[in-house]
Amino acid sequence: MPEFVRACRIDDVEDGGALRVMIGTTPIAIVRSAGEVYAIHDVCSHANVALSEGEIEDQTIECWLHGSRFDLVTGRPTGLPATVPVPVYPVKIDGDDILVAVSSKTSLENS
């Protein structure tokens, strides 16, 4: 069973926005899009910059540096130049808090 830890309050992230949080030493982008909440590794697999600074569109987040987009559900890149997925993490809402299970990341790199 994954261990969920508090990442932030749901009100800390506006719909269509992202917030960088650190859980231990892991940088995570908490993203709200169309009423859903996602947690994705906050480092672009192509350029090593924060994804949380990029634009959110539908179920994707764009790297602000070179324009790669990543699917918020799977972590897979949906546009070049990135070709390597980034981990995504299980999320649950507990009252006003967003909880993330960092120990249960999903990486599709070898899929």
TIBAKE-720457 format. One record per residue: x, y, z of N, C-alpha, C, CB in turn; residue number from 1. Coordinates in nm, 2 decimals, always signed. Glycine has a CB too. Example, Ala and Ser with C-alpha at 12.3 -4.5 7.8 and 13.67 -1.06 7.14 Angstrom:
BEGIN
+1.32,-0.57,+0.78,+1.23,-0.45,+0.78,+1.32,-0.33,+0.78,+1.13,-0.45,+0.90,1;
+1.28,-0.22,+0.71,+1.37,-0.11,+0.71,+1.29,+0.00,+0.79,+1.41,-0.06,+0.57,2;
This chain:
BEGIN
+0.08,-0.12,+0.00,+0.00,+0.00,+0.00,+0.09,+0.12,+0.00,-0.10,+0.00,+0.12,1;
+0.07,+0.22,-0.09,+0.15,+0.34,-0.10,+0.13,+0.43,+0.02,+0.12,+0.41,-0.23,2;
+0.24,+0.50,+0.06,+0.23,+0.59,+0.17,+0.21,+0.73,+0.11,+0.36,+0.58,+0.25,3;
+0.09,+0.79,+0.14,+0.06,+0.92,+0.09,+0.11,+1.02,+0.19,-0.09,+0.94,+0.07,4;
+0.17,+1.13,+0.14,+0.21,+1.24,+0.23,+0.15,+1.37,+0.18,+0.37,+1.25,+0.24,5;
+0.13,+1.47,+0.27,+0.07,+1.60,+0.23,+0.17,+1.67,+0.14,+0.04,+1.68,+0.36,6;
+0.12,+1.72,+0.03,+0.20,+1.80,-0.06,+0.17,+1.95,-0.05,+0.18,+1.75,-0.21,7;
+0.04,+1.98,-0.04,-0.01,+2.12,-0.03,-0.16,+2.12,-0.01,+0.03,+2.20,-0.15,8;
-0.21,+2.24,+0.01,-0.36,+2.25,+0.02,-0.41,+2.27,-0.13,-0.40,+2.38,+0.10,9;
-0.53,+2.22,-0.15,-0.59,+2.23,-0.28,-0.60,+2.37,-0.33,-0.73,+2.16,-0.28,10;
-0.63,+2.46,-0.24,-0.64,+2.61,-0.27,-0.51,+2.67,-0.31,-0.70,+2.68,-0.16,11;
-0.39,+2.60,-0.29,-0.26,+2.65,-0.33,-0.24,+2.64,-0.48,-0.15,+2.57,-0.25,12;
-0.32,+2.56,-0.55,-0.30,+2.54,-0.69,-0.43,+2.58,-0.76,-0.26,+2.39,-0.72,13;
-0.42,+2.68,-0.84,-0.54,+2.73,-0.92,-0.57,+2.63,-1.04,-0.53,+2.87,-0.97,14;
-0.69,+2.62,-1.08,-0.72,+2.54,-1.19,-0.65,+2.59,-1.32,-0.88,+2.53,-1.22,15;
-0.58,+2.50,-1.39,-0.50,+2.55,-1.50,-0.36,+2.59,-1.46,-0.57,+2.66,-1.58,16;
-0.32,+2.56,-1.34,-0.19,+2.60,-1.29,-0.12,+2.48,-1.23,-0.21,+2.71,-1.19,17;
+0.01,+2.52,-1.19,+0.10,+2.42,-1.13,+0.17,+2.48,-1.02,+0.19,+2.36,-1.24,18;
+0.21,+2.40,-0.92,+0.29,+2.44,-0.81,+0.40,+2.34,-0.78,+0.20,+2.45,-0.68,19;
+0.52,+2.39,-0.77,+0.64,+2.30,-0.74,+0.64,+2.28,-0.58,+0.77,+2.37,-0.78,20;
+0.65,+2.15,-0.55,+0.66,+2.12,-0.41,+0.78,+2.02,-0.40,+0.53,+2.05,-0.35,21;
+0.84,+2.01,-0.28,+0.94,+1.91,-0.26,+0.89,+1.81,-0.16,+1.08,+1.98,-0.21,22;
+0.89,+1.69,-0.19,+0.86,+1.58,-0.09,+0.99,+1.50,-0.07,+0.74,+1.49,-0.14,23;
+1.05,+1.53,+0.04,+1.18,+1.48,+0.07,+1.27,+1.55,-0.03,+1.19,+1.32,+0.05,24;
+1.34,+1.48,-0.11,+1.43,+1.54,-0.21,+1.38,+1.53,-0.35,+1.57,+1.47,-0.20,25;
+1.25,+1.49,-0.36,+1.19,+1.48,-0.49,+1.11,+1.60,-0.53,+1.10,+1.35,-0.49,26;
+1.14,+1.67,-0.64,+1.06,+1.78,-0.69,+0.94,+1.73,-0.76,+1.15,+1.87,-0.78,27;
+0.83,+1.78,-0.72,+0.70,+1.74,-0.78,+0.62,+1.86,-0.83,+0.62,+1.65,-0.69,28;
+0.56,+1.85,-0.94,+0.47,+1.96,-0.99,+0.33,+1.91,-0.96,+0.48,+1.99,-1.14,29;
+0.26,+1.98,-0.87,+0.11,+1.95,-0.85,+0.04,+2.04,-0.95,+0.07,+1.98,-0.70,30;
-0.05,+1.97,-1.03,-0.11,+2.04,-1.14,-0.26,+2.02,-1.12,-0.07,+1.98,-1.27,31;
-0.34,+2.13,-1.15,-0.49,+2.12,-1.16,-0.52,+2.15,-1.30,-0.56,+2.21,-1.05,32;
-0.60,+2.07,-1.36,-0.65,+2.09,-1.50,-0.79,+2.03,-1.51,-0.55,+2.02,-1.60,33;
-0.88,+2.11,-1.55,-1.02,+2.07,-1.57,-1.08,+2.00,-1.45,-1.03,+1.98,-1.69,34;
-1.04,+2.05,-1.33,-1.10,+2.00,-1.21,-1.03,+1.88,-1.15,-1.24,+1.97,-1.23,35;
-0.93,+1.82,-1.22,-0.85,+1.71,-1.18,-0.72,+1.75,-1.12,-0.83,+1.61,-1.29,36;
-0.66,+1.67,-1.03,-0.53,+1.70,-0.97,-0.44,+1.59,-1.01,-0.54,+1.72,-0.82,37;
-0.32,+1.63,-1.05,-0.21,+1.54,-1.09,-0.08,+1.57,-1.02,-0.19,+1.55,-1.25,38;
+0.01,+1.47,-1.01,+0.14,+1.49,-0.96,+0.24,+1.43,-1.06,+0.16,+1.43,-0.82,39;
+0.33,+1.51,-1.11,+0.43,+1.47,-1.21,+0.57,+1.52,-1.16,+0.39,+1.52,-1.35,40;
+0.67,+1.44,-1.19,+0.81,+1.48,-1.16,+0.83,+1.62,-1.22,+0.91,+1.38,-1.21,41;
+0.89,+1.71,-1.14,+0.90,+1.85,-1.18,+1.03,+1.88,-1.25,+0.88,+1.94,-1.06,42;
+1.08,+1.78,-1.33,+1.20,+1.80,-1.40,+1.18,+1.75,-1.54,+1.33,+1.74,-1.33,43;
+1.20,+1.83,-1.64,+1.19,+1.79,-1.78,+1.29,+1.69,-1.81,+1.19,+1.91,-1.88,44;
+1.26,+1.58,-1.88,+1.35,+1.47,-1.91,+1.45,+1.51,-2.02,+1.28,+1.34,-1.95,45;
+1.42,+1.62,-2.09,+1.50,+1.67,-2.20,+1.60,+1.78,-2.16,+1.42,+1.72,-2.32,46;
+1.55,+1.87,-2.08,+1.63,+1.99,-2.06,+1.66,+2.02,-1.91,+1.56,+2.11,-2.11,47;
+1.61,+1.93,-1.82,+1.64,+1.94,-1.68,+1.60,+2.08,-1.62,+1.79,+1.92,-1.66,48;
+1.48,+2.13,-1.66,+1.42,+2.25,-1.60,+1.29,+2.21,-1.54,+1.41,+2.36,-1.71,49;
+1.23,+2.30,-1.46,+1.11,+2.28,-1.39,+0.99,+2.28,-1.48,+1.09,+2.38,-1.28,50;
+0.91,+2.17,-1.48,+0.79,+2.17,-1.56,+0.68,+2.26,-1.50,+0.74,+2.02,-1.57,51;
+0.69,+2.28,-1.37,+0.58,+2.36,-1.31,+0.58,+2.50,-1.36,+0.60,+2.36,-1.16,52;
+0.68,+2.55,-1.43,+0.68,+2.68,-1.48,+0.62,+2.69,-1.62,+0.83,+2.73,-1.49,53;
+0.58,+2.57,-1.67,+0.52,+2.57,-1.81,+0.37,+2.58,-1.81,+0.56,+2.44,-1.87,54;
+0.32,+2.59,-1.93,+0.17,+2.60,-1.96,+0.10,+2.47,-1.94,+0.15,+2.66,-2.10,55;
-0.02,+2.48,-1.89,-0.11,+2.36,-1.87,-0.21,+2.37,-1.98,-0.17,+2.35,-1.73,56;
-0.23,+2.26,-2.05,-0.34,+2.25,-2.15,-0.40,+2.11,-2.16,-0.28,+2.29,-2.29,57;
-0.53,+2.11,-2.14,-0.60,+1.98,-2.13,-0.53,+1.89,-2.02,-0.60,+1.90,-2.27,58;
-0.48,+1.77,-2.06,-0.41,+1.69,-1.96,-0.26,+1.68,-1.99,-0.47,+1.54,-1.97,59;
-0.20,+1.80,-2.03,-0.06,+1.81,-2.06,+0.00,+1.93,-1.99,-0.03,+1.81,-2.21,60;
+0.13,+1.92,-1.97,+0.21,+2.03,-1.92,+0.33,+2.05,-2.02,+0.26,+2.00,-1.77,61;
+0.36,+2.17,-2.05,+0.46,+2.21,-2.15,+0.59,+2.25,-2.08,+0.41,+2.31,-2.25,62;
+0.70,+2.21,-2.13,+0.83,+2.26,-2.08,+0.85,+2.39,-2.14,+0.95,+2.16,-2.11,63;
+0.87,+2.49,-2.05,+0.88,+2.63,-2.10,+1.01,+2.65,-2.18,+0.88,+2.72,-1.98,64;
+1.11,+2.57,-2.17,+1.23,+2.60,-2.24,+1.23,+2.56,-2.39,+1.35,+2.52,-2.18,65;
+1.19,+2.43,-2.42,+1.19,+2.39,-2.56,+1.06,+2.35,-2.62,+1.29,+2.28,-2.57,66;
+0.95,+2.35,-2.53,+0.82,+2.32,-2.58,+0.77,+2.18,-2.58,+0.81,+2.37,-2.72,67;
+0.85,+2.09,-2.52,+0.80,+1.95,-2.51,+0.68,+1.95,-2.42,+0.92,+1.86,-2.45,68;
+0.59,+1.86,-2.45,+0.47,+1.84,-2.37,+0.47,+1.70,-2.31,+0.34,+1.87,-2.45,69;
+0.42,+1.69,-2.19,+0.41,+1.57,-2.12,+0.27,+1.54,-2.07,+0.50,+1.56,-2.00,70;
+0.22,+1.42,-2.10,+0.09,+1.37,-2.05,+0.09,+1.37,-1.90,+0.05,+1.24,-2.12,71;
-0.01,+1.43,-1.84,-0.02,+1.44,-1.69,-0.06,+1.30,-1.63,-0.11,+1.54,-1.65,72;
-0.12,+1.22,-1.71,-0.16,+1.09,-1.66,-0.05,+0.98,-1.67,-0.29,+1.04,-1.73,73;
+0.02,+0.98,-1.78,+0.12,+0.88,-1.80,+0.26,+0.93,-1.79,+0.10,+0.82,-1.94,74;
+0.29,+1.06,-1.80,+0.42,+1.11,-1.80,+0.49,+1.10,-1.93,+0.50,+1.04,-1.70,75;
+0.43,+1.04,-2.03,+0.49,+1.03,-2.17,+0.49,+1.16,-2.24,+0.41,+0.93,-2.25,76;
+0.60,+1.19,-2.31,+0.61,+1.31,-2.39,+0.51,+1.30,-2.51,+0.76,+1.33,-2.44,77;
+0.45,+1.41,-2.54,+0.35,+1.41,-2.65,+0.41,+1.50,-2.76,+0.22,+1.46,-2.60,78;
+0.52,+1.55,-2.74,+0.59,+1.63,-2.85,+0.74,+1.64,-2.83,+0.52,+1.77,-2.85,79;
+0.81,+1.65,-2.94,+0.95,+1.67,-2.93,+0.99,+1.80,-2.88,+1.01,+1.64,-3.07,80;
+1.11,+1.82,-2.83,+1.23,+1.73,-2.84,+1.24,+1.62,-2.73,+1.35,+1.81,-2.84,81;
+1.16,+1.62,-2.63,+1.16,+1.51,-2.53,+1.12,+1.38,-2.58,+1.08,+1.55,-2.40,82;
+1.19,+1.28,-2.55,+1.15,+1.14,-2.59,+1.14,+1.04,-2.47,+1.25,+1.09,-2.69,83;
+1.18,+1.09,-2.35,+1.18,+1.00,-2.23,+1.07,+1.05,-2.14,+1.32,+1.01,-2.16,84;
+0.99,+0.96,-2.09,+0.88,+1.00,-2.00,+0.94,+1.04,-1.87,+0.79,+0.88,-1.98,85;
+0.85,+1.11,-1.79,+0.89,+1.15,-1.65,+0.79,+1.08,-1.56,+0.88,+1.31,-1.63,86;
+0.83,+1.05,-1.44,+0.74,+0.98,-1.35,+0.62,+1.06,-1.31,+0.82,+0.94,-1.22,87;
+0.51,+0.99,-1.29,+0.39,+1.05,-1.23,+0.36,+0.97,-1.10,+0.27,+1.04,-1.33,88;
+0.29,+1.04,-1.02,+0.26,+0.99,-0.88,+0.12,+0.98,-0.85,+0.34,+1.07,-0.78,89;
+0.07,+0.88,-0.77,-0.07,+0.87,-0.73,-0.10,+0.99,-0.64,-0.09,+0.74,-0.65,90;
-0.22,+1.04,-0.66,-0.27,+1.16,-0.58,-0.41,+1.12,-0.52,-0.29,+1.28,-0.67,91;
-0.43,+1.17,-0.40,-0.56,+1.17,-0.34,-0.59,+1.30,-0.27,-0.58,+1.04,-0.25,92;
-0.72,+1.33,-0.26,-0.76,+1.45,-0.18,-0.81,+1.41,-0.05,-0.87,+1.53,-0.27,93;
-0.77,+1.47,+0.06,-0.81,+1.45,+0.19,-0.86,+1.58,+0.25,-0.70,+1.38,+0.28,94;
-0.99,+1.61,+0.25,-1.04,+1.73,+0.29,-0.99,+1.84,+0.20,-1.00,+1.76,+0.44,95;
-0.91,+1.94,+0.25,-0.85,+2.05,+0.18,-0.71,+2.02,+0.13,-0.86,+2.17,+0.25,96;
-0.66,+1.90,+0.16,-0.52,+1.87,+0.13,-0.50,+1.78,+0.01,-0.45,+1.80,+0.25,97;
-0.39,+1.80,-0.06,-0.35,+1.71,-0.17,-0.24,+1.62,-0.12,-0.30,+1.79,-0.30,98;
-0.26,+1.49,-0.13,-0.17,+1.39,-0.08,-0.11,+1.32,-0.20,-0.23,+1.29,+0.02,99;
+0.02,+1.29,-0.19,+0.10,+1.23,-0.30,+0.17,+1.11,-0.25,+0.19,+1.33,-0.38,100;
+0.18,+1.00,-0.32,+0.26,+0.89,-0.29,+0.38,+0.88,-0.37,+0.17,+0.75,-0.30,101;
+0.49,+0.94,-0.33,+0.61,+0.95,-0.40,+0.68,+0.81,-0.42,+0.71,+1.05,-0.34,102;
+0.66,+0.73,-0.32,+0.72,+0.60,-0.32,+0.66,+0.51,-0.43,+0.72,+0.53,-0.19,103;
+0.54,+0.55,-0.48,+0.47,+0.47,-0.58,+0.47,+0.53,-0.72,+0.33,+0.45,-0.54,104;
+0.58,+0.60,-0.76,+0.59,+0.66,-0.89,+0.57,+0.56,-1.00,+0.72,+0.73,-0.91,105;
+0.51,+0.61,-1.11,+0.50,+0.53,-1.23,+0.59,+0.59,-1.33,+0.35,+0.52,-1.27,106;
+0.68,+0.51,-1.38,+0.77,+0.55,-1.49,+0.75,+0.46,-1.60,+0.92,+0.55,-1.44,107;
+0.72,+0.51,-1.72,+0.69,+0.43,-1.84,+0.81,+0.42,-1.93,+0.57,+0.49,-1.92,108;
+0.93,+0.46,-1.88,+1.05,+0.46,-1.95,+1.08,+0.33,-2.02,+1.17,+0.51,-1.87,109;
+1.05,+0.22,-1.94,+1.09,+0.09,-2.00,+0.96,+0.02,-2.05,+1.15,+0.00,-1.89,110;
+0.85,+0.09,-2.07,+0.73,+0.03,-2.12,+0.73,+0.02,-2.27,+0.61,+0.10,-2.08,111;
